[in-house]
Amino acid sequence: MCELKTLNKIILQISQFKKSYNILTIANEKPLFFRDLVEKIAQYNSKKIILLGFPLSLMFYFLKFLEFLKINLKTYSDSLLSLISQKRNIKNNKF
């Protein structure tokens, strides 16, 4: 995810080069955290929100327990594991 100003700047820089790109990652230099994104959306919609943090291990075992009881939430413990273990350092292409 990136801000519109950053996206416009990258598109302009790409349009000035003759090289073609197969895969291009566009992101801000500073990360935008999920909490910040939710707060911006809530502020835009004039809503007040409360975010609660839970330990990942607690959420994992809770999902495992629901799987054991055959309760289908469409979110499984392996989905949480894949979110935790995703690649965090993506190379930043400078133009």
C-alpha positions in Angstrom: 0.0 0.0 0.0 1.2 3.5 -0.7 0.0 7.0 -0.6 -1.4 8.5 -3.8 1.3 11.1 -4.0 4.0 8.4 -3.9 2.2 6.4 -6.5 1.9 9.4 -8.8 5.6 10.1 -8.4 6.6 6.5 -9.2 4.3 6.4 -12.3 5.9 9.6 -13.6 9.4 8.2 -13.1 8.5 4.9 -14.8 6.9 6.7 -17.8 10.2 8.6 -18.3 12.2 5.3 -18.7 12.3 3.1 -21.8 12.9 0.0 -19.8 9.9 -2.4 -19.3 9.1 -4.1 -16.0 7.6 -7.5 -15.4 7.1 -7.1 -11.7 7.2 -3.8 -9.9 6.7 -3.3 -6.1 5.6 0.2 -5.2 5.5 1.1 -1.5 6.2 4.0 0.8 9.6 4.4 2.4 7.9 4.4 5.8 5.5 1.6 6.5 1.8 2.2 7.0 0.7 0.0 9.9 -2.7 -1.6 10.0 -3.6 0.3 13.2 -2.9 3.6 11.5 -4.9 2.6 8.4 -7.9 1.6 10.5 -7.7 4.8 12.5 -7.5 6.9 9.3 -10.6 5.1 7.9 -12.5 5.6 11.1 -11.6 9.3 11.3 -12.7 9.8 7.7 -16.0 8.2 8.5 -16.4 10.1 11.8 -16.4 6.8 13.8 -14.8 6.1 17.1 -13.0 2.7 17.4 -11.2 0.7 20.0 -8.6 -1.8 18.9 -7.6 -4.6 21.2 -4.4 -6.5 20.9 -4.2 -10.2 21.6 -1.1 -12.4 21.7 -0.7 -14.4 18.5 -0.3 -17.6 20.4 -3.7 -17.1 22.1 -5.3 -16.5 18.7 -3.6 -19.5 17.2 -4.7 -21.9 19.9 -8.2 -20.4 19.9 -8.5 -21.1 16.1 -7.1 -24.6 16.7 -9.7 -25.2 19.3 -12.5 -24.1 17.0 -11.1 -26.4 14.2 -11.2 -29.3 16.7 -14.9 -28.5 17.5 -15.5 -28.4 13.7 -16.7 -24.8 13.8 -16.2 -23.2 10.5 -15.1 -19.5 10.6 -13.5 -19.5 7.1 -10.3 -18.6 9.0 -8.0 -21.3 10.1 -4.9 -21.6 12.2 -2.7 -22.1 9.2 -4.0 -18.8 7.8 -2.7 -17.1 10.9 0.6 -18.8 10.6 1.0 -17.7 7.0 0.3 -14.1 8.0 3.0 -14.3 10.7 5.6 -15.9 8.6 5.3 -13.8 5.4 8.3 -12.1 4.0 8.9 -8.7 5.7 11.9 -7.3 3.8 10.9 -6.6 0.2 13.6 -5.1 -2.0 12.9 -1.4 -2.8 13.6 -0.6 -6.5 15.0 2.9 -6.9 14.5 4.6 -10.2 
